[in-house]
Amino acid sequence: MGVCAASILALGSGMTANAQPNTATSRADTLMLDMNQAYRSGDKKKLSQLLPQLKGHALEPWAAYWELKARLDEATPAEVDSFIQRYAGSYQEDRLRNDWLLLLGQRRDWAGFAAEHPQFRMGDDREVRCYALQIEQQQAPKNSANNQRIAQEVKTNWLAQRDADDGCSNAAARLFEAKALTADDIWLKARLATESNRSRAVSDAVAIVAPDSLSLVSELFASPIKFLATKQIAIRKTRKEIIVLALIRLAASDSDGAAQMMDSKWGVQLTSEERNWVWGLIGKQTATRIGRVPGSDALAFYAKVSKDSDLNDDMLGWKVRAALRAGSQPNWRLVLSSINTMTPAERNDPTWVYWKARALMALPTDKNATPAGMSAQRAEALALLQSIASGQGFYEQLALEELGQRISVPARPAPLTSAEKEAARVHPGLNRAAYAIAIGLRSEGVREWNYSTNLAQPGGMPEREVLAAAQFACDRQIWDRCINTSERSKVEIDYEQRFPMPFHDAVLKRAKAIDLDPAFVYGLIRQESRFVMDARSGVGASGLMQVMPATAKETARRLGMTGFTASQITDRDTNIAIGTGYLKMVLDDMSGSIAMAAAGYNAGPGRPRVWRGKTGDPALEAAIWAENVPFSETRDYVKKVLSNTTNYAAIITGKPQSLKARLGSIGPRDLTLPEPDKTLP
């Protein structure tokens, strides 16, 4: 990926400008990779042996970080301070500071923590923030207003942590003791952790508010149905909340069973708020079972909720989704009321801004309203659409079309100046990141790149610096950093950076040969791999189009590719041939629906066949169908692929495009068409 640099400019220990790997440094690069492997395997002895050999290497800060991080729990403050001074201003300095702060917090070394924390630049670690807030609370324990502010921030961070952690759990416990957090706050954490199947986080929360009930947590996690069947009465607050946790646990796997338990036994014993929460969760779980039960069943469960404000944003979001697919027409009143009940932050998400605007436009106004009042409802809808309308995103594009416009390529910003390009070219963090990625340390390179562009200074790089950094990556064909960095600019938008078309001839030739829209291919590759040829997912998908080994083998067989082996999947042309061939098979199997094909490519073709509904179900706007995809990853994937596709079509054709026209509608399979290919991998 890298080219031999004419010179390497030293900017300090291991820091370089325009540093690229070359043949003269290949042995040292191999040592870097060996050291990274030693770090991953926890080989402290090997790390200490290799470190001196990497002095002066472009990635020396990484080598020094790995060596010290591996033994941080036994390092002295002087060693940490020496590292921080030596690599001042680098990502590795702040990364080690982050690790050190966590260790100081775990040790309850509040003096050491307080001394180091002000220098922490990233500021993106919730656990570190909770430790800092705990110190602040300890310094002014009797300040009620201050306690409430601190408690709210701790609560926000704690609830956002999926896994158990020491910092926020400990801070929450101290604030509960100080009566700044309530029992309801602690039980809320236990509920959310139960729904996410995080038993340790549940236990940590219950230990704060009801330590005598910890054994019950283990029991209800082992078998919620047995737990609920063997318990009879829920009188006290703690007992009721434990029953709620068991019902949450049951609803995650058997929403119908949880509903029966509520109707036959537990509903009458719970408080109104507890009942509403459980029914809201049952409604949500039922709404995600698209194609297995009618959406109206979900709404029937939601109808048992007496007060929507007792539900969280996730439950309300699924209530909106169920209301959108309620029948031949969405239940717009439920859509509107549910969105209005969400927290302000959630209501401002483009998803709900768009659907609220649609609801306002669809609903009739009060018959007794004045003409001015009638126009006010439409004016509110138009204002909502205008607040998000742009070419940058699924709902942003749909909002633009609701306003009568189409998606087109914006004018390029002013060209980067020589000075702007040079500032990026000599930036130590960008160079180190590019070097790391080039020799195979992609994870480390990506983290340092993101730190340099997003976190090294408050608010991240200014827009022109962002464009220059993105261009630095584009010129070096580091396409994922090119795209992700370019996406950070909000005003000056460069489509050549944001929607690049590497391997142009190979992609267009293959797409044309199999009658596949090249814009769809590019839209999908951009989301799958960001054009990283050696990309590999956590489940084993490989290459530009992220093809699974078994899928690649079967697709190669169907395409008549003789002699195919798994090692060929990361070859560019082979990956494009197999990926586009498979995409074409899925698209044809989905009756030409690109929304369903995108979902099938991501989650397997069997799932969208179920999600399209059963015979007799009404056809849906494809936007409604996409929003109801049960898996959050696939739902986000489908919307991004379709948005990407629309932008690539505008670039390739040079003409304004319509996302709505590409979406169409989706309903049950036409029984006059051939049966779906159930053997499609």
C-alpha positions as CSV (number, residue, x, y, z in Angstrom):
1,M,0.0,0.0,0.0
2,G,2.8,2.4,0.9
3,V,5.4,3.7,-1.4
4,C,9.1,4.4,-0.6
5,A,9.4,7.9,0.7
6,A,12.1,10.2,-0.6
7,S,12.9,11.0,3.0
8,I,11.7,10.5,6.5
9,L,11.6,13.6,8.6
10,A,12.2,13.0,12.3
11,L,9.7,14.9,14.5
12,G,10.8,13.3,17.8
13,S,11.2,9.8,19.2
14,G,9.6,7.5,16.6
15,M,7.4,10.2,15.1
16,T,7.7,10.8,11.3
17,A,6.3,12.8,8.5
18,N,5.2,11.0,5.3
19,A,6.7,7.8,6.8
20,Q,6.0,4.8,4.7
21,P,7.3,1.2,5.0
22,N,10.0,0.3,2.6
23,T,12.5,-2.4,2.0
24,A,15.1,-0.8,4.3
25,T,12.8,-1.1,7.2
26,S,11.1,-4.4,6.4
27,R,13.1,-6.3,9.1
28,A,12.1,-3.7,11.7
29,D,8.5,-3.9,10.5
30,T,8.6,-7.6,11.1
31,L,9.8,-7.0,14.6
32,M,6.9,-4.7,15.1
33,L,4.5,-7.4,14.1
34,D,6.2,-9.9,16.3
35,M,5.9,-7.4,19.2
36,N,2.2,-6.9,18.5
37,Q,1.8,-10.7,18.7
38,A,3.7,-10.9,21.9
39,Y,1.4,-8.1,23.3
40,R,-1.7,-10.0,22.3
41,S,-0.5,-13.2,23.9
42,G,0.7,-11.4,27.1
43,D,4.3,-12.4,26.6
44,K,6.0,-9.7,28.9
45,K,9.4,-11.2,28.5
46,K,9.4,-11.1,24.8
47,L,8.1,-7.5,24.8
48,S,10.9,-6.3,27.0
49,Q,13.5,-8.1,24.7
50,L,12.1,-6.6,21.5
51,L,11.5,-3.0,22.6
52,P,15.2,-1.9,22.5
53,Q,15.5,-3.1,18.9
54,L,12.7,-0.8,17.8
55,K,14.2,2.4,19.0
56,G,13.7,5.1,16.3
57,H,11.2,3.1,14.4
58,A,8.2,5.1,13.0
59,L,5.9,3.1,15.3
60,E,8.2,3.1,18.4
61,P,5.4,4.8,20.5
62,W,3.2,1.7,19.8
63,A,6.0,-0.7,20.8
64,A,6.7,1.3,24.0
65,Y,2.9,1.3,24.8
66,W,2.5,-2.4,24.4
67,E,5.5,-3.1,26.6
68,L,4.3,-0.8,29.4
69,K,0.6,-1.7,29.1
70,A,1.4,-5.4,29.5
71,R,2.9,-4.8,33.0
72,L,0.9,-1.6,33.9
73,D,-0.4,-3.2,37.1
74,E,3.1,-3.5,38.4
75,A,4.6,-0.3,36.9
76,T,5.6,2.6,39.1
77,P,4.1,6.1,38.7
78,A,7.6,7.3,37.7
79,E,7.6,4.8,34.7
80,V,4.2,6.0,33.6
81,D,5.2,9.6,33.9
82,S,8.4,9.0,31.9
83,F,6.3,7.4,29.1
84,I,3.9,10.3,29.1
85,Q,6.7,12.8,28.9
86,R,8.6,10.9,26.2
87,Y,5.6,10.5,23.9
88,A,3.8,13.7,24.8
89,G,1.0,14.7,22.4
90,S,0.7,11.3,20.8
91,Y,-2.3,8.9,20.8
92,Q,-0.2,6.4,22.7
93,E,0.4,8.9,25.5
94,D,-3.3,9.5,26.0
95,R,-4.2,5.9,25.5
96,L,-1.8,4.9,28.3
97,R,-3.2,7.7,30.5
98,N,-6.7,6.3,29.9
99,D,-5.5,2.8,31.1
100,W,-3.6,4.3,34.1
101,L,-6.7,6.3,35.2
102,L,-8.8,3.2,35.1
103,L,-6.2,1.4,37.3
104,L,-5.9,4.3,39.7
105,G,-9.7,4.3,40.0
106,Q,-9.8,0.6,40.7
107,R,-7.2,1.1,43.4
108,R,-9.2,4.0,44.8
109,D,-6.1,6.2,44.5
110,W,-8.1,9.3,44.3
111,A,-5.2,11.7,44.7
112,G,-3.3,10.1,41.9
113,F,-6.4,10.1,39.7
114,A,-7.2,13.7,40.4
115,A,-3.7,14.8,39.5
116,E,-3.6,13.0,36.2
117,H,-7.2,13.4,35.0
118,P,-7.1,17.0,33.8
119,Q,-4.5,16.0,31.2
120,F,-6.8,13.3,29.7
121,R,-7.6,14.6,26.2
122,M,-9.8,11.8,24.7
123,G,-12.5,12.1,27.4
124,D,-14.5,9.3,25.8
125,D,-14.3,6.6,28.5
126,R,-17.5,6.5,30.5
127,E,-15.9,4.6,33.4
128,V,-13.1,7.1,33.7
129,R,-15.7,9.9,33.7
130,C,-17.6,8.1,36.5
131,Y,-14.5,7.9,38.6
132,A,-14.0,11.7,38.1
133,L,-17.5,12.4,39.1
134,Q,-17.2,10.3,42.2
135,I,-14.2,12.4,43.3
136,E,-16.1,15.6,42.6
137,Q,-19.0,14.3,44.7
138,Q,-16.7,13.3,47.6
139,Q,-15.2,16.9,47.6
140,A,-18.7,18.5,48.1
141,P,-20.9,15.7,49.6
142,K,-23.4,18.1,51.2
143,N,-24.0,20.2,48.1
144,S,-27.5,18.9,47.1
145,A,-27.7,20.7,43.7
146,N,-24.2,19.5,42.8
147,N,-25.0,16.0,43.8
148,Q,-28.1,16.0,41.6
149,R,-26.1,17.1,38.6
150,I,-23.4,14.6,39.2
151,A,-26.0,11.9,39.8
152,Q,-27.7,12.5,36.5
153,E,-24.4,12.3,34.6
154,V,-23.3,9.1,36.4
155,K,-26.8,7.6,35.7
156,T,-26.5,8.4,32.0
157,N,-23.1,6.9,31.8
158,W,-24.0,3.8,33.8
159,L,-27.1,3.1,31.9
160,A,-25.1,3.3,28.6
161,Q,-22.6,0.7,29.8
162,R,-23.7,-2.7,28.5
163,D,-21.2,-4.7,30.5
164,A,-20.4,-4.5,34.2
165,D,-17.8,-2.0,35.2
166,D,-16.3,-0.8,38.5
167,G,-16.3,3.0,37.9
168,C,-19.9,3.7,37.2
169,S,-21.2,0.9,39.5
170,N,-19.2,2.2,42.4
171,A,-20.1,5.8,41.7
172,A,-23.8,4.8,41.6
173,A,-23.5,3.0,44.9
174,R,-22.0,6.1,46.6
175,L,-24.6,8.4,45.2
176,F,-27.4,6.0,46.3
177,E,-26.0,6.1,49.8
178,A,-26.0,9.9,49.5
179,K,-29.7,9.7,48.4
180,A,-28.8,11.4,45.1
181,L,-29.8,8.3,43.2
182,T,-33.1,6.5,44.0
183,A,-33.9,2.9,44.2
184,D,-35.8,3.3,41.0
185,D,-32.7,4.5,39.3
186,I,-30.8,1.4,40.4
187,W,-33.6,-1.0,39.4
188,L,-33.7,0.6,36.0
189,K,-30.1,-0.4,35.4
190,A,-31.0,-3.9,36.5
191,R,-33.9,-4.1,34.1
192,L,-31.8,-2.9,31.1
193,A,-29.0,-5.3,32.0
194,T,-31.5,-8.2,32.3
195,E,-32.9,-7.4,28.9
196,S,-29.4,-7.4,27.4
197,N,-28.5,-10.7,29.2
198,R,-25.8,-9.1,31.3
199,S,-26.1,-11.1,34.5
200,R,-23.0,-9.6,36.2
201,A,-24.2,-6.1,35.6
202,V,-27.6,-7.1,37.0
203,S,-25.9,-8.5,40.1
204,D,-23.9,-5.3,40.6
205,A,-27.0,-3.2,40.5
206,V,-29.0,-5.5,42.8
207,A,-26.0,-5.6,45.2
208,I,-26.5,-1.8,45.7
209,V,-30.2,-1.7,46.3
210,A,-31.0,-5.2,47.6
211,P,-27.9,-7.3,48.4
212,D,-30.0,-9.9,50.2
213,S,-31.7,-10.8,46.9
214,L,-28.5,-11.6,44.9
215,S,-29.3,-15.4,45.1
216,L,-32.6,-14.7,43.4
217,V,-30.8,-13.1,40.4
218,S,-28.9,-16.3,39.8
219,E,-32.1,-18.3,40.1
220,L,-34.1,-16.2,37.7
221,F,-31.3,-16.1,35.1
222,A,-31.0,-19.9,35.2
223,S,-34.7,-20.5,34.4
224,P,-37.1,-17.5,34.5
225,I,-40.2,-19.7,33.7
226,K,-39.3,-22.0,36.7
227,F,-38.6,-19.0,38.9
228,L,-42.0,-17.4,38.1
229,A,-43.9,-20.7,38.5
230,T,-42.5,-21.4,41.9
231,K,-43.0,-17.9,43.4
232,Q,-46.4,-16.9,44.5
233,I,-46.6,-13.4,46.0
234,A,-44.9,-10.1,45.3
235,I,-45.7,-7.7,48.1
236,R,-42.6,-5.6,48.9
237,K,-40.8,-3.3,46.5
238,T,-37.8,-5.6,46.2
239,R,-39.9,-8.6,45.5
240,K,-41.9,-6.9,42.8
241,E,-38.7,-5.7,41.1
242,I,-37.2,-9.2,41.2
243,I,-40.4,-10.5,39.6
244,V,-40.1,-7.8,36.9
245,L,-36.6,-8.9,36.2
246,A,-37.8,-12.5,35.8
247,L,-40.6,-11.4,33.4
248,I,-38.1,-9.4,31.4
249,R,-35.8,-12.4,31.2
250,L,-38.7,-14.6,30.0
251,A,-40.0,-12.1,27.5
252,A,-36.6,-12.0,25.8
253,S,-37.1,-15.6,24.6
254,D,-40.9,-16.2,25.0
255,S,-43.0,-13.0,24.8
256,D,-46.2,-15.1,24.7
257,G,-45.2,-16.9,27.8
258,A,-44.5,-13.7,29.6
259,A,-47.9,-12.3,28.5
260,Q,-49.6,-15.4,29.9
261,M,-47.7,-15.0,33.2
262,M,-48.8,-11.3,33.4
263,D,-52.4,-12.1,32.7
264,S,-52.8,-15.1,34.9
265,K,-50.6,-14.3,37.9
266,W,-48.3,-11.3,38.2
267,G,-50.0,-8.4,36.5
268,V,-52.3,-7.6,39.4
269,Q,-49.4,-7.8,41.9
270,L,-47.2,-5.2,40.2
271,T,-47.4,-1.5,40.4
272,S,-48.8,0.5,37.4
273,E,-45.3,1.5,36.3
274,E,-44.0,-2.1,36.6
275,R,-46.9,-3.5,34.6
276,N,-46.4,-0.8,31.9
277,W,-42.7,-1.6,31.6
278,V,-43.3,-5.4,31.2
279,W,-46.2,-4.9,28.7
280,G,-44.1,-2.5,26.8
281,L,-41.2,-5.0,26.6
282,I,-43.6,-7.8,25.6
283,G,-45.0,-5.4,22.9
284,K,-41.5,-4.7,21.7
285,Q,-40.5,-8.4,21.6
286,T,-43.7,-9.3,19.7
287,A,-43.1,-6.4,17.2
288,T,-39.7,-7.9,16.3
289,R,-41.3,-11.2,15.3
290,I,-42.0,-10.0,11.8
291,G,-43.7,-12.6,9.7
292,R,-44.4,-14.9,12.6
293,V,-47.1,-13.0,14.3
294,P,-49.2,-10.1,13.0
295,G,-48.1,-6.6,13.9
296,S,-51.5,-6.0,15.4
297,D,-50.7,-8.5,18.2
298,A,-47.8,-6.2,19.2
299,L,-50.2,-3.3,19.3
300,A,-52.6,-5.3,21.4
301,F,-49.9,-5.8,24.0
302,Y,-48.9,-2.1,23.8
303,A,-52.6,-1.3,24.4
304,K,-52.3,-2.7,27.9
305,V,-49.8,0.1,28.8
306,S,-51.7,2.7,30.7
307,K,-49.0,5.4,30.5
308,D,-46.6,5.6,27.5
309,S,-44.2,7.8,29.5
310,D,-43.4,4.7,31.6
311,L,-41.7,3.1,28.5
312,N,-38.2,3.8,27.4
313,D,-37.2,5.0,23.9
314,D,-36.5,1.5,22.6
315,M,-40.0,0.3,23.5
316,L,-41.6,3.4,22.0
317,G,-39.5,3.0,18.8
318,W,-40.9,-0.5,18.3
319,K,-44.4,0.8,19.0
320,V,-43.9,3.3,16.2
321,R,-42.7,0.5,13.9
322,A,-45.7,-1.7,14.8
323,A,-48.0,1.2,14.2
324,L,-46.4,1.8,10.7
325,R,-47.2,-1.7,9.6
326,A,-50.5,-2.0,11.4
327,G,-52.6,-2.7,8.3
328,S,-53.3,-1.4,4.8
329,Q,-52.5,2.1,6.2
330,P,-50.2,3.0,9.1
331,N,-51.9,4.0,12.4
332,W,-50.6,7.6,12.2
333,R,-52.1,8.7,15.5
334,L,-50.1,6.0,17.3
335,V,-47.0,6.9,15.3
336,L,-47.4,10.6,16.4
337,S,-48.3,10.0,20.0
338,S,-45.4,7.5,20.5
339,I,-42.8,9.7,19.0
340,N,-44.0,12.7,21.0
341,T,-43.5,10.6,24.2
342,M,-39.8,9.9,23.4
343,T,-37.1,11.8,25.1
344,P,-36.1,15.0,23.3
345,A,-32.7,13.5,22.2
346,E,-34.5,10.5,20.6
347,R,-37.2,12.6,19.0
348,N,-34.4,14.5,17.2
349,D,-33.1,11.4,15.5
350,P,-33.7,11.7,11.7
351,T,-35.7,8.4,11.8
352,W,-38.4,9.8,14.1
353,V,-38.2,13.4,12.7
354,Y,-39.2,11.9,9.3
355,W,-42.0,9.7,10.6
356,K,-43.4,12.4,12.8
357,A,-43.5,14.7,9.8
358,R,-45.2,12.0,7.7
359,A,-47.8,11.4,10.5
360,L,-48.5,15.2,10.7
361,M,-49.1,15.3,7.0
362,A,-51.3,12.2,6.9
363,L,-53.5,13.1,9.9
364,P,-56.6,15.3,9.4
365,T,-56.8,18.4,11.5
366,D,-59.6,19.0,14.0
367,K,-62.8,19.8,12.2
368,N,-63.2,22.8,14.4
369,A,-59.7,24.1,13.7
370,T,-59.3,27.4,12.0
371,P,-57.6,27.6,8.6
372,A,-54.6,29.0,10.3
373,G,-54.5,26.0,12.7
374,M,-54.8,23.6,9.8
375,S,-51.8,25.2,8.1
376,A,-49.8,25.2,11.3
377,Q,-49.9,21.4,11.3
378,R,-48.5,21.2,7.8
379,A,-46.0,23.9,8.5
380,E,-44.7,21.9,11.5
381,A,-44.3,18.9,9.2
382,L,-42.5,20.9,6.5
383,A,-40.2,22.4,9.2
384,L,-39.3,18.9,10.5
385,L,-38.5,17.7,7.0
386,Q,-36.4,20.8,6.2
387,S,-34.5,20.3,9.4
388,I,-33.0,16.9,8.2
389,A,-33.3,17.1,4.4
390,S,-30.0,16.4,2.6
391,G,-28.3,13.8,0.4
392,Q,-26.5,12.4,3.4
393,G,-28.5,9.5,4.8
394,F,-31.6,7.4,4.3
395,Y,-34.2,9.5,6.0
396,E,-32.4,12.7,5.0
397,Q,-32.9,11.7,1.4
398,L,-36.5,10.7,1.9
399,A,-37.1,14.0,3.6
400,L,-35.6,15.8,0.6
401,E,-38.0,14.0,-1.7
402,E,-41.0,14.8,0.5
403,L,-40.0,18.4,-0.2
404,G,-40.1,17.9,-3.9
405,Q,-36.4,17.6,-4.6
406,R,-34.1,14.8,-5.8
407,I,-30.7,13.5,-4.7
408,S,-27.9,15.0,-6.7
409,V,-24.2,15.5,-6.4
410,P,-23.3,18.8,-4.6
411,A,-20.7,21.1,-5.9
412,R,-17.2,20.3,-4.7
413,P,-15.7,22.6,-2.0
414,A,-12.9,24.9,-2.8
415,P,-9.7,22.9,-3.7
416,L,-7.3,22.2,-0.8
417,T,-4.5,24.7,-0.7
418,S,-0.9,23.6,-0.7
419,A,-0.6,24.6,2.9
420,E,-3.6,22.5,3.9
421,K,-2.3,19.5,2.1
422,E,1.2,19.9,3.6
423,A,-0.2,20.1,7.2
424,A,-1.9,16.7,6.7
425,R,1.3,15.3,5.0
426,V,3.5,16.1,8.0
427,H,0.9,15.3,10.7
428,P,2.6,12.8,13.0
429,G,-0.5,10.9,14.1
430,L,-1.8,10.5,10.5
431,N,1.5,9.3,9.3
432,R,1.9,6.8,12.1
433,A,-1.7,5.6,11.5
434,A,-1.0,5.2,7.7
435,Y,2.2,3.3,8.4
436,A,0.6,1.0,10.9
437,I,-2.2,0.1,8.5
438,A,0.3,-0.4,5.6
439,I,2.2,-3.1,7.5
440,G,-0.9,-4.9,8.8
441,L,-1.6,-3.2,12.1
442,R,-5.0,-2.0,10.9
443,S,-6.7,-1.9,14.3
444,E,-3.9,0.2,15.8
445,G,-3.8,2.5,12.8
446,V,-7.5,3.1,12.7
447,R,-7.5,4.0,16.4
448,E,-4.7,6.4,16.0
449,W,-6.2,7.9,12.9
450,N,-9.6,8.4,14.6
451,Y,-7.9,10.0,17.7
452,S,-5.9,12.4,15.4
453,T,-9.0,13.5,13.5
454,N,-11.7,13.3,16.2
455,L,-10.3,13.5,19.7
456,A,-6.8,15.1,19.9
457,Q,-8.3,18.5,20.1
458,P,-11.8,19.6,21.5
459,G,-14.4,19.1,18.8
460,G,-11.9,17.4,16.5
461,M,-10.2,18.8,13.5
462,P,-11.9,21.8,11.8
463,E,-13.6,21.0,8.5
464,R,-10.8,22.1,6.1
465,E,-8.3,20.0,8.1
466,V,-10.8,17.1,8.0
467,L,-11.0,17.4,4.2
468,A,-7.2,17.5,4.0
469,A,-6.8,14.4,6.3
470,A,-9.4,12.6,4.2
471,Q,-7.5,13.4,1.0
472,F,-4.3,12.2,2.6
473,A,-6.0,8.8,3.1
474,C,-7.6,8.8,-0.3
475,D,-4.3,9.5,-2.0
476,R,-2.8,6.5,-0.2
477,Q,-5.8,4.3,-1.0
478,I,-6.7,3.9,2.7
479,W,-10.3,3.9,1.7
480,D,-12.0,3.3,5.0
481,R,-10.2,6.3,6.6
482,C,-10.8,8.4,3.4
483,I,-14.6,7.8,3.7
484,N,-15.0,7.9,7.4
485,T,-13.0,11.1,7.8
486,S,-14.7,12.8,4.9
487,E,-18.1,12.0,6.5
488,R,-17.1,14.2,9.4
489,S,-17.5,17.4,7.4
490,K,-21.0,18.9,7.7
491,V,-20.8,22.0,5.5
492,E,-18.1,21.3,2.9
493,I,-18.9,18.0,1.4
494,D,-16.7,16.3,-1.1
495,Y,-18.4,13.4,-2.9
496,E,-15.2,12.2,-4.6
497,Q,-13.8,11.5,-1.1
498,R,-17.1,10.4,0.5
499,F,-18.2,8.1,-2.3
500,P,-15.0,6.9,-4.0
501,M,-15.1,4.3,-6.8
502,P,-11.9,2.2,-6.6
503,F,-11.5,-0.7,-9.0
504,H,-13.9,1.2,-11.3
505,D,-13.3,-0.8,-14.5
506,A,-13.5,-4.2,-12.8
507,V,-16.7,-3.4,-10.9
508,L,-18.5,-1.8,-13.9
509,K,-17.5,-4.6,-16.3
510,R,-18.7,-7.3,-13.9
511,A,-21.9,-5.5,-13.1
512,K,-22.7,-5.0,-16.7
513,A,-22.0,-8.6,-17.6
514,I,-24.6,-9.9,-15.1
515,D,-27.2,-7.1,-15.5
516,L,-26.6,-5.7,-12.0
517,D,-26.8,-2.0,-11.2
518,P,-23.2,-0.8,-10.5
519,A,-24.5,1.8,-8.1
520,F,-26.0,-1.0,-6.0
521,V,-22.7,-2.9,-6.1
522,Y,-20.7,0.2,-5.0
523,G,-23.3,1.1,-2.4
524,L,-23.0,-2.4,-0.9
525,I,-19.2,-2.6,-1.0
526,R,-18.9,0.8,0.6
527,Q,-21.0,-0.5,3.6
528,E,-19.4,-4.0,3.7
529,S,-15.7,-3.3,3.6
530,R,-15.1,0.4,2.8
531,F,-13.1,-1.0,-0.1
532,V,-10.5,-2.7,2.2
533,M,-9.4,-5.7,0.2
534,D,-8.1,-7.8,3.1
535,A,-11.1,-6.9,5.4
536,R,-12.2,-9.8,7.6
537,S,-15.3,-9.7,9.8
538,G,-15.7,-11.3,13.2
539,V,-17.8,-14.2,11.7
540,G,-15.3,-15.0,8.9
541,A,-16.5,-13.0,5.9
542,S,-13.6,-11.8,3.7
543,G,-12.6,-9.4,1.0
544,L,-14.2,-6.4,-0.6
545,M,-17.7,-7.9,-0.6
546,Q,-17.3,-9.7,2.7
547,V,-18.3,-13.2,1.5
548,M,-18.5,-16.1,3.9
549,P,-16.3,-19.2,3.0
550,A,-19.3,-21.5,2.5
551,T,-21.2,-18.9,0.5
552,A,-18.1,-18.3,-1.7
553,K,-17.7,-22.0,-2.4
554,E,-21.3,-22.6,-3.3
555,T,-21.5,-19.4,-5.4
556,A,-18.3,-20.3,-7.3
557,R,-19.8,-23.7,-8.1
558,R,-23.0,-22.1,-9.4
559,L,-21.0,-19.7,-11.5
560,G,-18.9,-22.5,-13.0
561,M,-15.6,-21.3,-11.4
562,T,-13.5,-24.5,-11.5
563,G,-10.7,-25.0,-9.2
564,F,-11.8,-22.4,-6.7
565,T,-10.2,-22.5,-3.3
566,A,-10.9,-20.5,-0.1
567,S,-7.6,-18.7,-0.3
568,Q,-8.8,-16.9,-3.5
569,I,-11.6,-15.0,-1.7
570,T,-9.4,-12.0,-0.9
571,D,-8.2,-11.7,-4.5
572,R,-9.9,-8.6,-5.8
573,D,-11.3,-9.8,-9.1
574,T,-12.4,-13.2,-7.6
575,N,-14.1,-11.5,-4.7
576,I,-15.9,-9.1,-7.0
577,A,-17.0,-12.0,-9.3
578,I,-18.3,-14.1,-6.4
579,G,-19.8,-11.2,-4.4
580,T,-21.7,-9.7,-7.4
581,G,-22.8,-13.2,-8.6
582,Y,-24.2,-13.9,-5.1
583,L,-25.8,-10.5,-4.9
584,K,-27.5,-11.0,-8.3
585,M,-28.8,-14.4,-7.1
586,V,-30.3,-12.9,-4.0
587,L,-31.8,-9.9,-5.9
588,D,-33.5,-12.3,-8.4
589,D,-34.7,-14.4,-5.5
590,M,-36.2,-11.3,-3.9
591,S,-38.2,-10.3,-7.0
592,G,-35.8,-7.5,-7.7
593,S,-36.3,-5.6,-4.4
594,I,-33.0,-4.0,-3.5
595,A,-34.1,-3.5,0.1
596,M,-34.8,-7.2,0.5
597,A,-31.6,-8.1,-1.4
598,A,-29.5,-5.9,0.9
599,A,-31.1,-7.5,3.9
600,G,-30.6,-11.0,2.4
601,Y,-26.9,-10.3,1.7
602,N,-26.4,-9.2,5.3
603,A,-28.6,-11.6,7.2
604,G,-29.1,-14.5,4.8
605,P,-31.9,-14.8,2.2
606,G,-34.2,-16.8,4.4
607,R,-34.8,-14.0,6.9
608,P,-36.2,-11.3,4.5
609,R,-38.5,-14.0,3.0
610,V,-40.0,-14.3,6.4
611,W,-40.0,-10.5,7.1
612,R,-41.9,-9.8,3.9
613,G,-45.0,-11.2,5.6
614,K,-47.5,-14.0,5.0
615,T,-50.1,-14.4,2.3
616,G,-52.9,-12.0,3.0
617,D,-50.7,-9.4,4.7
618,P,-50.8,-5.9,3.1
619,A,-47.9,-4.6,1.0
620,L,-45.8,-2.0,2.7
621,E,-43.8,1.0,1.7
622,A,-40.3,-0.4,1.5
623,A,-39.2,2.4,3.9
624,I,-41.7,1.0,6.5
625,W,-40.5,-2.5,5.7
626,A,-36.8,-1.5,6.2
627,E,-37.5,0.3,9.4
628,N,-39.2,-2.9,10.7
629,V,-36.2,-5.2,10.1
630,P,-35.8,-6.9,13.5
631,F,-32.0,-7.0,13.7
632,S,-30.6,-3.5,14.4
633,E,-27.4,-4.3,12.5
634,T,-29.3,-5.4,9.4
635,R,-31.8,-2.5,9.7
636,D,-29.0,0.0,9.7
637,Y,-27.1,-1.9,7.0
638,V,-30.1,-1.9,4.6
639,K,-30.8,1.8,5.0
640,K,-27.1,2.7,4.5
641,V,-26.7,0.5,1.4
642,L,-29.8,2.1,-0.1
643,S,-28.7,5.6,0.6
644,N,-25.2,4.8,-0.7
645,T,-26.7,3.3,-3.8
646,T,-28.7,6.4,-4.5
647,N,-25.7,8.7,-4.2
648,Y,-23.6,6.4,-6.4
649,A,-26.3,6.4,-9.0
650,A,-26.2,10.2,-9.0
651,I,-22.4,10.2,-9.4
652,I,-22.4,7.5,-12.2
653,T,-25.3,8.9,-14.2
654,G,-24.7,12.6,-13.5
655,K,-28.5,12.9,-13.0
656,P,-30.7,13.5,-10.0
657,Q,-32.0,10.3,-8.4
658,S,-35.0,9.1,-6.4
659,L,-34.6,6.8,-3.4
660,K,-38.3,6.4,-3.2
661,A,-38.4,5.1,-6.8
662,R,-35.7,2.5,-5.9
663,L,-37.6,1.4,-2.8
664,G,-41.0,0.7,-4.2
665,S,-43.2,-1.5,-1.9
666,I,-42.7,-4.9,-0.3
667,G,-45.4,-7.5,0.5
668,P,-45.9,-11.3,0.6
669,R,-44.5,-13.3,-2.2
670,D,-46.6,-13.4,-5.4
671,L,-47.8,-17.0,-5.5
672,T,-47.8,-17.0,-9.3
673,L,-44.0,-16.6,-9.3
674,P,-41.6,-19.5,-8.9
675,E,-40.8,-20.8,-5.4
676,P,-37.8,-19.1,-3.7
677,D,-34.5,-20.9,-4.0
678,K,-34.3,-22.5,-0.5
679,T,-30.8,-23.8,-1.4
680,L,-29.4,-20.3,-1.8
681,P,-26.7,-19.9,1.0
